[in-house]
Each structure stands twice: as C-alpha cells, then as structure tokens.
C-alpha cells in the first residue's frame, strides 16, 4: 500500500448514533472541508476549493451547497467560476502539480456537454498522475422524467450515461444513485487522490435529483480525517541487488522523472550524483531535478534532449530510472540507450513503471529509495576518465546553447521575424529564480526541454504527458492559486491560444495576475515541421484562406490575436524584435495586473540540435517523392529501436 486509511479525529462529543440532515451536495462540501493529507509531519488541506460552471444538473445540488458554505463559513470551501470545463480541470491539475500532489481542487459541472468537456482534462491528469476531483452531474436516478435534456439513450442499456466515458481516463470512478452510497464513494475517492503510485482523475458522477436530496448522515462522517501519504520503503533485497548492479557499472546514467519532484528527492539526488559521479538527464516532468549549474546535470534526455545527455545515454551500461515512466520522448522511441549490454535499475513508487525494460525493479518512494541505495553503496564512484568526458560534453553543449541564443534569425530569415529559441533565451535570462514558466504543446516544449536552465525545482512547468493544446493559460491559473506570490508566465502558441484561452477571463475576474507570452507563427509550427519530415509538405498546418481547395496556398488570415487578448481584459504589449520583447517582458513582469506580450515569429526558423529520434510512421507507399524520401529515412532510423527485453 502506498497510502494509509485516514485517521479520524472527532470534532464533536455527540454520540456515535447522532445524525445531521443535509442534502447530498451539502454533505459533499462539508466532508471535503474536513479532509487533509500529511507527509513528513506536515499537514495540508486535501481539497482546497471548487472550480465549476452551473447548469440544471448541479445548480440546486452542489451549487446551493457551495453558496450555503460560503455564507455560513467564508473561505472554508472557496468557489471560482470557470469559463470552460476543460480549462477548469487543467487549472486544478496545475494547482495540484505545483502543490506536489498533496493538495488539489474539485470541479463541478452540469449534465451533458458540461460534463464531457472535462474528459480531456481528466485524461491529462491521469496520464500525468496528478490528483483532481471531478463531480459531473448525471441523469435522474428515479428516471421519472426520462429522457431529460442532454441524456444519452441506448437500446441495449438504461444505466449507461455519457459520464461512463470518464471510466478509462479516471483512476477511480463511481456513480452515486442513492445518498446511502455517498460515504463509500467519497472515502474511495480520497484513497485514490492520496495514492502516489496510482493517482489521477477521480470521478464521482452525481445524478441531478440525488444532489439536492436530503439524508440523515452520521456526524462522525464529517470528522476531520488525515490521509497519510506514506514514503514507501523499497524491499531491502531489491536495494542490495540494485547496489550490486550499479557497483559493476563503468558508464552509469540517471534518468530523473517527475517522481523526483513529487517525493522531494532533489537534494538526495544531487548529493548522490556528485558522490558517485553519475550524469543526470531529465525527462520533461523531471526537468529541474538538479539545480542549474550542477556539475552532473546534462539537461533533457531523449527526442528533445541535449547532445550531452543523449551521447551519455547512448553509451551507458547501467541506466538508473528514478521516478520516470520512460515515455517515447524520454527514450527516443526506444532508440537512445544503444549500448548492447545496457541494464536498467528502476526506482519507482509505481510497480507498473518499475518493471519496464526488464529492469531491476526497486519499488518505493524516490527519496527514501535513493537514500537506501546510497547507504548500500557508500564507496562507489566513476573513474576520472568518465568524469572528464561528462565535463567535455557539458561544455560542448553549453557552447552550442550560447550560439543558438546569440543567433540573429530576424536578420537572416526571409520574414524579418525573430525565432522562438531567441525568445526562450530572453525568457530564461529574465525570469527570476522562483518564477514559473508554463507550456504544454507545439514546438516550444522541445526547445524548452533542450535549452531551459531552471532556477529552482518548480520553475519549469511543462505538461508533456498528454501535451494538451490549451493547457497553458488554465494551468497557469491553477499555479497562481497554489502560490499567489510567484510570477507565472504562460508561454503559448497561437494554435494553443485559439484552442483554449477562456481561463484568462477567470484570472482577471479573480484578480490573479498572469503574464501571457503569445507567440504567433500563423499556424502549427511543430506539426508543420513534423509534416515536412514525413513527406507531407506542411499540408494543413498553416492558418490561411482556403485557395482552390488547398488550405496551405491561400493568403494569410486577418486575425489579430493581440486585439483578442485585449478584448478579454488583458493589457497587451506588442513586440517585433528581440530587444522589444525583452523590454516588454520586463514591463509585464513588473505590472500589477494580467499582461500579455504578443510577438510574431518565423515558423521556419531552426531550432536546436539534440541528436535523437522520434518514431512517427511514414506512408509505406506514395506517389510523392517527398514521402518516398521520408520513408527511406524512416526505415533507416527505426533500425536503432530495441525492445529492451
């Protein structure tokens, strides 16, 4: 087990048989207000508030309950009006990730499209293993008025609703048909939210006639409960086996994943990397696991990794994965670990990840398990030649990074616009140590993974498990709620902005200052590059008029995204050069209200090299020479893939 049953702390001296009459909605709000987590002796509120949009499915249930709570006990269970249900879940996810998964937010929606709008957000949370609590409204449990507005009808089953679509993207799902079922549902939900190995989206569907229904609840149901998030220790024999394997390594390599952050293992990892002399490459979720400038930090690893990390990974004889799920970007589609004799040691709280690549599974909390492995291997150290190679590769990459940022693409490119990487360099040098950069989709995550040097463990916030277009602004809102005192900068492309920008209005309404950096390259730059690489000639990736049936051949659209930002209430600063961007960014950071910096970039500007591959299949037969050439390259490159069995 990775989480323990909660300790109930009675708040009342009433007899155990005493009851209180509340609606289901009121009972949920009161129950959630009494739930806490504890780890290392530090206690946190588990659910700190609700996002929501009310409709006929929840306005009389959870809506009324939240109003009553606000009037009777202001601040006990805050409510924020979201503008998009998917955005609300993204905000809750950003909040929970920034809080280290020890606290989260709930989201309530009406029946039908309001509910199903949350499914993308639920998938993102579960894939990234971030706890969020979802309460979609549902049909009438009594079925008296069926079919109700927005109800799905099926000829084969009458107990299936659209909310069943949440099942595959939730780590826990229940539907409360009767008030008596609520305690079991909520206790099960709390268990899932606090399980570090298997957390994610937790969904409790609430029929709209059940939410306002009254019931006599045992008073102890609302006592304070503290859910202990345990630091599971690894099996001693597994630690000894891992120590023996690592002791034999000549060229070890560490892959740091998100589990390093969630277990707060950064300090232990940094100490062991120094003591052992092992380079550390990071996944997207693990970026910042070592402080910038650490002598064994070699940056991102994999398809969007640095040349230093990828060269060391390719020659590694033992790979130690710490809190990583080994996604295809991290492993360069199983091609990056090229040593024919490579072995894996996987330190992970989730058994699912610990056994990947036939690795030696060491199942446990990352911080606890790393410390145990350090104790079991006190005298190990790599040799001087390997350390010199690490230094040389780090220096080579640092030189390349400096050249990338110093390049003047604005002068060399055909459009006279700057490049995205130049802007990322300015962002990295301008943001403070604890300011947070938020990104999720497009070409920016790849450039950020390679080029960003985090000033602190929480500065780098890139969602790349689901890589969801539109996460950036909503996720930034959640981070700002989690830590109001930090500067939060959402770096968003025009494609992502057009997908989901509505929570900008929520941030403005709540007086939560964000900085938005909107990069406009008039299309899908990342997919454009990918399309070209697979021989599809950037077809359908540019925002243009449809000319003679070709969406890539027409003229540019008269879209003014800066004006759109202003219409939503943000102050907008336009920049047309790196110098103007630097000045505008500093002004936005100094501003007291939400401010956006709008800049147009060249979608054809080059990025930075990394030396790794990503598996995207290419059409096997084609009449197009561009596709035929791409297929030949694909056949060549995929020969490097290995099963790691």
Secondary structure per residue as TSV (DSSP state, phi and psi in degrees):
chain	resnum	aa	ss	phi	psi
A	1	X	-	360.0	143.1
A	2	X	-	-110.6	-7.1
A	3	X	B	-140.1	151.3
A	4	X	-	-105.1	154.7
A	5	X	-	-55.9	149.4
A	6	X	-	-69.7	149.5
A	7	X	E	-87.8	123.4
A	8	X	E	-88.3	128.0
A	9	X	E	-114.3	99.9
A	10	X	-	-58.3	134.8
A	11	X	-	-106.7	0.4
A	12	X	-	-135.9	148.8
A	13	X	-	-95.2	7.2
A	14	X	S	-65.0	157.2
A	15	X	-	-63.1	154.1
A	16	X	T	-61.2	-22.8
A	17	X	T	-85.7	-3.7
A	18	X	-	-66.9	147.0
A	19	X	E	-130.6	162.1
A	20	X	E	-132.5	136.0
A	21	X	E	-93.5	116.5
A	22	X	E	-141.1	158.3
A	23	X	E	-74.0	167.2
A	24	X	H	-60.5	-43.0
A	25	X	H	-61.0	-45.3
A	26	X	H	-64.2	-37.3
A	27	X	H	-65.8	-39.1
A	28	X	H	-61.9	-47.7
A	29	X	H	-63.8	-42.4
A	30	X	H	-67.2	-42.1
A	31	X	H	-61.0	-48.1
A	32	X	H	-64.1	-31.9
A	33	X	T	-66.9	-13.8
A	34	X	T	-105.7	6.4
A	35	X	E	-96.6	136.2
A	36	X	E	-137.1	159.6
A	37	X	E	-116.2	159.5
A	38	X	E	-144.3	136.6
A	39	X	E	-147.9	135.5
A	40	X	T	54.9	32.2
A	41	X	T	81.2	1.1
A	42	X	E	-104.1	127.3
A	43	X	E	-100.8	144.5
A	44	X	E	-136.6	150.1
A	45	X	E	-67.5	134.8
A	46	X	S	-77.5	-49.0
A	47	X	E	-118.3	112.4
A	48	X	E	-98.5	1.3
A	49	X	E	164.5	178.9
A	50	X	E	-123.0	136.2
A	51	X	E	-98.0	153.8
A	52	X	E	-176.6	163.7
A	53	X	-	-133.0	127.1
A	54	X	-	-93.4	144.3
A	55	X	-	-147.6	-169.8
A	56	X	T	-64.5	-17.4
A	57	X	T	-80.9	-22.7
A	58	X	T	-136.4	-3.9
A	59	X	I	-66.2	-35.1
A	60	X	I	-88.0	-11.1
A	61	X	I	-100.6	-93.4
A	62	X	I	-64.5	-31.1
A	63	X	I	-60.9	-49.7
A	64	X	H	-64.1	-38.7
A	65	X	H	-65.8	-40.4
A	66	X	H	-68.9	-37.2
A	67	X	H	-61.8	-47.1
A	68	X	H	-62.2	-41.4
A	69	X	H	-62.7	-41.8
A	70	X	H	-65.2	-37.7
A	71	X	H	-73.6	-38.4
A	72	X	H	-84.1	-32.5
A	73	X	S	-146.5	72.6
A	74	X	T	-54.6	134.5
A	75	X	T	88.2	-12.3
A	76	X	S	-65.7	-43.8
A	77	X	S	-140.0	82.8
A	78	X	E	-60.3	151.0
A	79	X	E	-127.3	135.9
A	80	X	E	-123.7	129.6
A	81	X	E	-76.8	113.9
A	82	X	-	-84.4	166.0
A	83	X	S	-108.4	-13.3
A	84	X	-	-151.1	133.2
A	85	X	H	-64.4	-39.5
A	86	X	H	-62.7	-43.6
A	87	X	H	-60.2	-36.3
A	88	X	H	-62.2	-41.7
A	89	X	H	-67.7	-39.3
A	90	X	H	-61.1	-41.4
A	91	X	H	-62.7	-42.1
A	92	X	H	-63.0	-37.2
A	93	X	H	-67.1	-45.0
A	94	X	H	-59.4	-41.2
A	95	X	H	-59.6	-51.1
A	96	X	H	-67.0	-38.6
A	97	X	H	-64.5	-43.5
A	98	X	H	-66.6	-27.9
A	99	X	T	-87.1	11.8
A	100	X	T	69.2	22.6
A	101	X	T	69.0	14.8
A	102	X	S	-94.1	-14.4
A	103	X	-	-139.9	155.7
A	104	X	E	-151.1	-174.8
A	105	X	E	-126.0	159.1
A	106	X	E	-104.9	158.1
A	107	X	E	-133.1	128.8
A	108	X	E	-115.9	138.9
A	109	X	E	-137.8	167.1
A	110	X	-	-80.1	179.9
A	111	X	S	-70.9	160.3
A	112	X	T	79.2	-130.1
A	113	X	H	-62.9	-30.4
A	114	X	H	-60.8	-39.8
A	115	X	H	-71.1	-51.0
A	116	X	H	-69.7	-19.4
A	117	X	T	-60.0	-23.3
A	118	X	T	-81.1	-10.1
A	119	X	H	-63.8	-40.9
A	120	X	H	-60.7	-42.9
A	121	X	H	-63.0	-38.4
A	122	X	H	-63.9	-42.7
A	123	X	H	-62.2	-42.8
A	124	X	H	-58.9	-46.9
A	125	X	H	-63.1	-43.7
A	126	X	H	-69.8	-42.5
A	127	X	H	-62.8	-37.0
A	128	X	H	-86.5	-4.5
A	129	X	T	58.7	51.2
A	130	X	-	-115.1	128.6
A	131	X	-	-76.4	124.9
A	132	X	E	-137.5	151.2
A	133	X	E	-117.1	119.9
A	134	X	E	-117.1	134.6
A	135	X	E	-124.7	78.0
A	136	X	E	-75.5	136.3
A	137	X	E	-69.8	162.9
A	138	X	E	-141.2	-174.7
A	139	X	-	-68.2	177.5
A	140	X	-	-71.7	129.5
A	141	X	S	-66.8	-34.3
A	142	X	S	-73.9	-22.6
A	143	X	-	65.3	12.7
A	144	X	T	-59.7	-44.9
A	145	X	T	-97.4	12.8
A	146	X	-	-57.2	147.8
A	147	X	S	-81.5	132.7
A	148	X	-	-86.2	167.7
A	149	X	T	-53.1	129.6
A	150	X	T	74.5	18.4
A	151	X	-	-90.4	133.4
A	152	X	-	-79.7	130.8
A	153	X	-	-113.9	133.6
A	154	X	-	-126.7	145.9
A	155	X	S	-81.6	-16.9
A	156	X	S	-98.9	-14.0
A	157	X	-	-159.9	139.6
A	158	X	S	-104.7	-1.7
A	159	X	S	-106.7	11.8
A	160	X	-	-100.3	130.7
A	161	X	-	-127.4	174.4
A	162	X	G	-61.0	-23.0
A	163	X	G	-68.9	-15.2
A	164	X	G	-64.5	-16.9
A	165	X	G	-66.0	-16.4
A	166	X	G	-75.1	-20.3
A	167	X	G	-54.8	-51.0
A	168	X	G	-70.5	-16.2
A	169	X	G	-109.3	14.0
A	170	X	-	-119.1	145.9
A	171	X	S	-85.8	-14.2
A	172	X	E	-150.3	133.4
A	173	X	E	-138.8	137.2
A	174	X	E	-150.7	157.5
A	175	X	E	-128.2	126.3
A	176	X	E	-94.6	94.1
A	177	X	S	-77.8	-25.8
A	178	X	S	-135.8	148.2
A	179	X	G	-55.0	-34.9
A	180	X	G	-60.4	-21.1
A	181	X	G	-83.2	-12.4
A	182	X	H	-62.8	-46.1
A	183	X	H	-56.1	-45.1
A	184	X	H	-64.1	-39.4
A	185	X	H	-64.4	-46.1
A	186	X	H	-69.2	-40.2
A	187	X	H	-65.5	-38.4
A	188	X	H	-64.3	-38.3
A	189	X	H	-64.4	-42.7
A	190	X	H	-64.8	-38.8
A	191	X	H	-60.1	-43.3
A	192	X	H	-69.4	-38.4
A	193	X	H	-63.8	-30.3
A	194	X	T	-102.4	10.5
A	195	X	-	-91.4	106.3
A	196	X	T	-67.0	-18.4
A	197	X	T	-87.2	-29.8
A	198	X	T	-136.0	35.6
A	199	X	-	-86.4	172.0
A	200	X	-	161.3	-148.0
A	201	X	E	-73.1	131.7
A	202	X	E	-117.2	121.1
A	203	X	E	-120.0	126.2
A	204	X	E	-122.2	108.4
A	205	X	E	-79.4	135.6
A	206	X	E	-123.9	103.6
A	207	X	E	-51.0	141.6
A	208	X	H	-69.8	-22.6
A	209	X	H	-86.6	-16.7
A	210	X	H	-80.7	-35.6
A	211	X	H	-55.3	-44.1
A	212	X	T	-90.3	5.4
A	213	X	-	-76.6	136.3
A	214	X	E	-86.7	151.9
A	215	X	E	-154.4	153.0
A	216	X	E	-92.0	110.1
A	217	X	E	-101.6	140.0
A	218	X	E	-60.6	134.3
A	219	X	G	-62.6	-28.6
A	220	X	G	-69.1	-15.7
A	221	X	G	-61.4	-24.9
A	222	X	G	-104.4	9.6
A	223	X	S	-65.3	154.7
A	224	X	E	-60.7	130.8
A	225	X	E	-121.7	136.9
A	226	X	E	-117.8	116.8
A	227	X	E	-96.4	115.2
A	228	X	E	-81.2	120.8
A	229	X	B	-90.5	101.4
A	230	X	-	-76.7	151.0
A	231	X	-	-95.6	92.2
A	232	X	-	-67.2	125.3
A	233	X	-	-84.2	144.3
A	234	X	-	-76.5	156.2
A	235	X	-	-59.9	132.7
A	236	X	H	-60.8	-38.0
A	237	X	H	-65.8	-37.3
A	238	X	H	-65.4	-39.6
A	239	X	H	-63.7	-42.1
A	240	X	H	-63.5	-41.0
A	241	X	H	-63.6	-41.7
A	242	X	H	-64.3	-40.6
A	243	X	H	-62.9	-40.3
A	244	X	H	-65.4	-41.5
A	245	X	H	-67.3	-44.7
A	246	X	H	-64.2	-34.0
A	247	X	H	-62.3	-24.8
A	248	X	T	-86.9	-7.1
A	249	X	-	-77.5	136.6
A	250	X	S	-100.2	-30.0
A	251	X	S	-132.3	64.1
A	252	X	E	-72.8	157.7
A	253	X	E	-147.7	135.1
A	254	X	E	-106.2	132.9
A	255	X	E	-106.7	114.2
A	256	X	E	-96.8	123.2
A	257	X	-	-109.3	-170.8
A	258	X	H	-61.2	-25.9
A	259	X	H	-61.3	-24.5
A	260	X	H	-62.7	-44.3
A	261	X	H	-69.4	-45.5
A	262	X	H	-66.7	-25.3
A	263	X	T	-97.6	1.9
A	264	X	T	55.5	48.1
A	265	X	-	-98.1	9.6
A	266	X	H	-57.8	-43.5
A	267	X	H	-66.7	-42.9
A	268	X	H	-63.8	-43.0
A	269	X	H	-62.3	-45.5
A	270	X	H	-60.3	-41.7
A	271	X	H	-66.0	-42.5
A	272	X	H	-70.7	-38.4
A	273	X	H	-59.3	-40.4
A	274	X	H	-68.9	-45.9
A	275	X	H	-65.8	-42.7
A	276	X	H	-83.4	-24.6
A	277	X	T	76.1	44.9
A	278	X	-	-115.2	128.8
A	279	X	E	-70.7	148.3
A	280	X	E	-121.8	116.5
A	281	X	E	-101.4	150.5
A	282	X	E	-120.8	143.3
A	283	X	-	-74.8	176.2
A	284	X	T	-58.1	-46.1
A	285	X	T	-70.7	-23.3
A	286	X	T	-94.3	-1.5
A	287	X	T	-56.0	133.3
A	288	X	T	92.7	3.6
A	289	X	S	-62.8	-31.9
A	290	X	S	-111.7	145.6
A	291	X	-	-67.1	147.3
A	292	X	T	-57.1	133.0
A	293	X	T	94.2	-7.1
A	294	X	-	-60.1	135.8
A	295	X	T	-64.0	-14.0
A	296	X	T	-116.4	15.1
A	297	X	E	-84.5	117.5
A	298	X	E	-112.7	11.2
A	299	X	E	84.2	-164.5
A	300	X	E	-64.8	148.6
A	301	X	-	-121.6	145.5
A	302	X	S	110.4	-152.6
A	303	X	T	-59.8	-29.3
A	304	X	T	-116.1	28.8
A	305	X	-	-91.0	178.3
A	306	X	-	-84.2	161.3
A	307	X	H	-64.1	-32.8
A	308	X	H	-67.1	-51.9
A	309	X	H	-62.1	-42.7
A	310	X	H	-70.5	-35.0
A	311	X	H	-66.0	-42.4
A	312	X	H	-68.7	-38.3
A	313	X	H	-65.0	-38.1
A	314	X	H	-63.6	-31.9
A	315	X	H	-99.8	-0.1
A	316	X	-	-64.6	139.6
A	317	X	S	-97.3	-24.6
A	318	X	E	-134.9	125.6
A	319	X	E	-109.8	124.3
A	320	X	E	-104.7	108.2
A	321	X	E	-90.0	121.5
A	322	X	E	-115.0	106.8
A	323	X	S	65.1	30.5
A	324	X	-	-115.1	147.6
A	325	X	-	-100.7	9.2
A	326	X	-	53.4	57.0
A	327	X	-	-68.1	168.6
A	328	X	T	-65.0	-29.4
A	329	X	T	-70.0	-37.4
A	330	X	T	-67.8	-37.9
A	331	X	T	-96.9	6.1
A	332	X	T	50.7	50.8
A	333	X	T	53.7	44.3
A	334	X	T	63.1	36.9
A	335	X	T	-122.4	-12.3
A	336	X	S	-77.4	-33.6
A	337	X	-	-88.3	88.4
A	338	X	-	-93.7	-11.6
A	339	X	-	-61.4	123.2
A	340	X	T	-63.1	-19.1
A	341	X	T	-106.8	16.7
A	342	X	-	-62.7	139.9
A	343	X	E	-124.0	155.6
A	344	X	E	-120.7	137.4
A	345	X	E	-116.9	121.1
A	346	X	E	-115.3	109.2
A	347	X	E	-96.4	112.1
A	348	X	E	-156.5	141.8
A	349	X	S	-71.9	-20.7
A	350	X	S	-100.3	121.8
A	351	X	H	-60.2	-33.2
A	352	X	H	-53.5	-41.2
A	353	X	H	-87.2	-29.2
A	354	X	H	-66.3	-26.3
A	355	X	T	-96.5	1.9
A	356	X	G	-66.1	150.3
A	357	X	G	59.0	32.3
A	358	X	G	52.2	34.2
A	359	X	-	-75.4	162.3
A	360	X	E	-75.8	108.6
A	361	X	E	-80.5	124.2
A	362	X	E	-123.3	95.0
A	363	X	E	-90.4	117.0
A	364	X	S	171.6	172.3
A	365	X	-	-56.5	135.7
A	366	X	H	-60.3	-45.6
A	367	X	H	-66.3	-45.8
A	368	X	H	-64.1	-42.5
A	369	X	H	-72.1	-39.6
A	370	X	H	-60.3	-43.1
A	371	X	H	-62.3	-40.8
A	372	X	H	-64.8	-40.7
A	373	X	H	-65.8	-37.1
A	374	X	H	-63.1	-40.1
A	375	X	H	-66.5	-33.9
A	376	X	H	-78.4	-12.4
A	377	X	T	-135.4	66.0
A	378	X	T	-73.9	-23.0
A	379	X	T	-112.8	7.2
A	380	X	-	-75.2	144.1
A	381	X	-	-162.3	141.1
A	382	X	-	-72.7	162.2
A	383	X	-	-82.7	170.8
A	384	X	H	-64.8	-35.0
A	385	X	H	-64.5	-41.2
A	386	X	H	-67.1	-40.5
A	387	X	H	-65.2	-36.9
A	388	X	H	-65.8	-38.3
A	389	X	H	-64.2	-41.5
A	390	X	H	-59.6	-46.1
A	391	X	H	-61.1	-43.0
A	392	X	H	-65.0	-41.8
A	393	X	H	-68.3	-37.1
A	394	X	H	-63.6	-42.4
A	395	X	H	-66.1	-40.6
A	396	X	H	-62.2	-43.1
A	397	X	H	-66.7	-40.2
A	398	X	H	-60.4	-38.2
A	399	X	H	-65.9	-42.2
A	400	X	H	-64.2	-42.5
A	401	X	H	-60.6	-42.7
A	402	X	H	-63.9	-39.1
A	403	X	H	-65.0	-40.2
A	404	X	H	-60.6	-46.3
A	405	X	H	-71.2	-26.6
A	406	X	H	-84.8	-12.0
A	407	X	-	-66.8	145.8
A	408	X	-	-110.9	79.5
A	409	X	H	-67.6	-28.6
A	410	X	H	-58.2	-37.5
A	411	X	H	-79.1	-30.3
A	412	X	H	-93.4	-27.8
A	413	X	S	-74.8	163.0
A	414	X	S	-75.7	-26.6
A	415	X	S	-88.3	-15.4
A	416	X	-	76.5	10.2
A	417	X	-	-97.4	162.1
A	418	X	B	-81.6	174.5
A	419	X	-	-102.4	158.0
A	420	X	H	-63.1	-40.4
A	421	X	H	-65.9	-33.2
A	422	X	H	-61.7	-41.5
A	423	X	H	-67.0	-38.0
A	424	X	H	-63.3	-38.8
A	425	X	H	-60.6	-42.2
A	426	X	H	-66.4	-41.7
A	427	X	H	-58.8	-46.8
A	428	X	H	-63.2	-39.0
A	429	X	H	-79.3	-18.8
A	430	X	H	-94.0	-37.0
A	431	X	S	-66.1	145.6
A	432	X	-	-73.5	168.5
A	433	X	T	-56.1	-37.4
A	434	X	T	-107.4	4.1
A	435	X	-	-65.9	151.8
A	436	X	E	-114.5	130.2
A	437	X	E	-101.5	131.3
A	438	X	E	-120.8	132.5
A	439	X	E	-156.6	165.8
A	440	X	-	-151.3	-35.1
A	441	X	S	-144.8	166.2
A	442	X	S	89.9	-156.4
A	443	X	S	-84.0	-17.6
A	444	X	H	-61.6	-40.4
A	445	X	H	-57.6	-37.1
A	446	X	H	-65.9	-45.4
A	447	X	H	-65.4	-39.3
A	448	X	H	-64.9	-43.5
A	449	X	H	-60.3	-40.4
A	450	X	H	-72.8	-47.8
A	451	X	H	-101.3	-22.9
A	452	X	-	-74.5	136.1
A	453	X	-	-113.4	102.5
A	454	X	-	-65.1	138.9
A	455	X	S	-84.7	-20.4
A	456	X	S	-153.9	169.8
A	457	X	T	-63.9	-29.4
A	458	X	T	-103.7	5.3
A	459	X	S	-69.1	-34.6
A	460	X	E	-96.2	110.9
A	461	X	E	-126.6	85.0
A	462	X	E	-114.9	122.2
A	463	X	-	-88.0	106.9
A	464	X	-	-129.6	15.1
A	465	X	S	-76.6	-42.8
A	466	X	S	-111.8	-12.4
A	467	X	-	43.3	63.3
A	468	X	-	-91.9	116.2
A	469	X	T	-61.1	129.3
A	470	X	T	100.0	-2.9
A	471	X	H	-70.5	-28.8
A	472	X	H	-57.9	-54.9
A	473	X	H	-70.3	-41.9
A	474	X	H	-65.2	-43.2
A	475	X	H	-62.7	-38.8
A	476	X	H	-61.9	-38.9
A	477	X	H	-59.7	-44.6
A	478	X	H	-62.7	-40.0
A	479	X	H	-63.6	-41.4
A	480	X	H	-63.8	-37.3
A	481	X	H	-66.3	-36.0
A	482	X	H	-71.1	-33.9
A	483	X	-	-145.3	84.6
A	484	X	T	-59.7	-23.1
A	485	X	T	-81.6	-6.8
A	486	X	S	-95.7	155.2
A	487	X	-	-80.9	129.8
A	488	X	E	-119.5	121.7
A	489	X	E	-114.4	116.0
A	490	X	E	-93.2	112.7
A	491	X	E	-93.3	111.3
A	492	X	E	-133.2	136.8
A	493	X	E	-84.4	166.7
A	494	X	H	-62.5	-35.0
A	495	X	H	-64.4	-46.7
A	496	X	H	-65.7	-39.4
A	497	X	H	-60.3	-44.4
A	498	X	H	-70.0	-22.1
A	499	X	H	-71.7	-44.0
A	500	X	-	-162.8	95.4
A	501	X	-	-119.3	0.8
A	502	X	T	-63.9	-28.3
A	503	X	H	-72.0	-5.7
A	504	X	H	-59.5	-40.1
A	505	X	H	-64.5	-39.0
A	506	X	H	-62.3	-44.7
A	507	X	H	-60.5	-42.7
A	508	X	H	-66.4	-42.3
A	509	X	H	-61.8	-34.7
A	510	X	T	-90.5	1.0
A	511	X	T	69.0	30.2
A	512	X	-	-102.9	109.7
A	513	X	-	-75.5	124.0
A	514	X	-	-118.2	157.9
A	515	X	E	-112.5	123.0
A	516	X	E	-108.1	124.9
A	517	X	E	-108.9	106.9
A	518	X	E	-101.4	113.2
A	519	X	E	-98.1	119.4
A	520	X	E	-108.9	107.6
A	521	X	-	-113.1	16.8
A	522	X	S	58.0	44.2
A	523	X	B	154.2	-160.6
A	524	X	-	-101.1	92.2
A	525	X	H	-65.0	-44.4
A	526	X	H	-63.1	-49.5
A	527	X	H	-69.6	-28.9
A	528	X	H	-61.4	-47.0
A	529	X	H	-62.4	-42.7
A	530	X	H	-64.2	-43.7
A	531	X	H	-56.9	-43.3
A	532	X	H	-64.7	-38.5
A	533	X	H	-69.2	-23.7
A	534	X	T	-102.2	12.5
A	535	X	T	83.7	17.5
A	536	X	S	-102.1	9.4
A	537	X	T	56.3	35.3
A	538	X	T	60.1	24.4
A	539	X	T	-62.6	130.5
A	540	X	T	69.6	24.4
A	541	X	-	-118.1	2.7
A	542	X	B	-118.5	143.6
A	543	X	-	-82.9	96.8
A	544	X	B	-141.2	164.2
A	545	X	-	-63.1	145.9
A	546	X	-	-79.4	106.4
A	547	X	B	-109.0	115.1
A	548	X	T	54.9	38.9
A	549	X	T	79.9	2.6
A	550	X	B	-112.7	106.7
A	551	X	T	-68.7	-5.1
A	552	X	T	-103.0	-5.9
A	553	X	T	-101.7	-17.7
A	554	X	S	-76.1	176.9
A	555	X	-	-74.4	168.9
A	556	X	B	-71.3	150.9
A	557	X	-	-80.7	148.4
A	558	X	-	-84.8	54.5
A	559	X	-	-97.2	130.0
A	560	X	-	-116.9	92.5
A	561	X	H	-69.7	-28.8
A	562	X	H	-63.7	-42.2
A	563	X	H	-65.0	-34.5
A	564	X	H	-64.5	-42.8
A	565	X	H	-58.4	-43.7
A	566	X	H	-63.4	-36.9
A	567	X	H	-66.9	-23.6
A	568	X	T	-87.0	-5.0
A	569	X	T	111.4	0.6
A	570	X	-	-87.2	147.7
A	571	X	E	-77.7	134.6
A	572	X	E	-121.0	131.6
A	573	X	E	-114.5	125.8
A	574	X	E	-96.7	138.1
A	575	X	E	-130.6	140.0
A	576	X	-	-124.7	6.0
A	577	X	S	-150.7	162.5
A	578	X	H	-56.6	-38.6
A	579	X	H	-66.3	-43.0
A	580	X	H	-66.1	-35.8
A	581	X	H	-64.9	-44.4
A	582	X	H	-60.0	-43.9
A	583	X	H	-66.5	-42.9
A	584	X	H	-66.0	-38.8
A	585	X	H	-63.3	-43.9
A	586	X	H	-62.2	-38.7
A	587	X	H	-66.7	-39.4
A	588	X	H	-65.6	-40.1
A	589	X	H	-66.5	-32.1
A	590	X	H	-82.4	-16.2
A	591	X	-	-66.8	157.7
A	592	X	S	-94.9	-15.0
A	593	X	S	-123.8	167.5
A	594	X	-	-55.1	125.0
A	595	X	E	-134.4	138.7
A	596	X	E	-115.3	144.3
A	597	X	E	-112.4	119.5
A	598	X	E	-105.8	129.1
A	599	X	E	-145.5	136.6
A	600	X	E	-91.3	137.6
A	601	X	B	-124.7	164.9
A	602	X	-	-90.7	116.5
A	603	X	T	-67.7	-14.5
A	604	X	T	-95.9	0.8
A	605	X	-	-64.6	139.3
A	606	X	-	-71.1	153.6
A	607	X	-	-94.9	-141.9
A	608	X	-	-121.3	155.1
A	609	X	-	-82.7	155.2
A	610	X	-	-140.4	-25.9
A	611	X	-	81.7	22.4
A	612	X	-	-128.6	173.5
A	613	X	-	-123.8	156.8
A	614	X	-	-134.3	132.3
A	615	X	-	-82.5	106.5
A	616	X	-	-126.7	112.8
A	617	X	-	-59.1	148.0
A	618	X	-	-116.2	144.2
A	619	X	-	-50.2	129.1
A	620	X	S	-72.8	-32.2
A	621	X	S	-130.2	147.0
A	622	X	-	-163.7	151.8
A	623	X	S	-85.9	-11.1
A	624	X	-	-90.2	129.4
A	625	X	H	-62.3	-36.0
A	626	X	H	-61.9	-39.0
A	627	X	H	-72.4	-39.3
A	628	X	H	-60.8	-43.1
A	629	X	H	-65.5	-40.6
A	630	X	H	-64.0	-36.7
A	631	X	H	-65.7	-38.4
A	632	X	H	-62.8	-43.1
A	633	X	H	-62.9	-39.9
A	634	X	H	-63.3	-44.8
A	635	X	H	-61.0	-38.3
A	636	X	H	-67.0	-48.3
A	637	X	H	-69.2	-35.8
A	638	X	G	-75.0	-7.2
A	639	X	G	-66.4	-17.2
A	640	X	G	-80.7	-11.0
A	641	X	-	-67.4	145.3
A	642	X	-	-134.9	148.9
A	643	X	-	-79.3	-18.9
A	644	X	-	51.7	53.4
A	645	X	-	-96.4	360.0
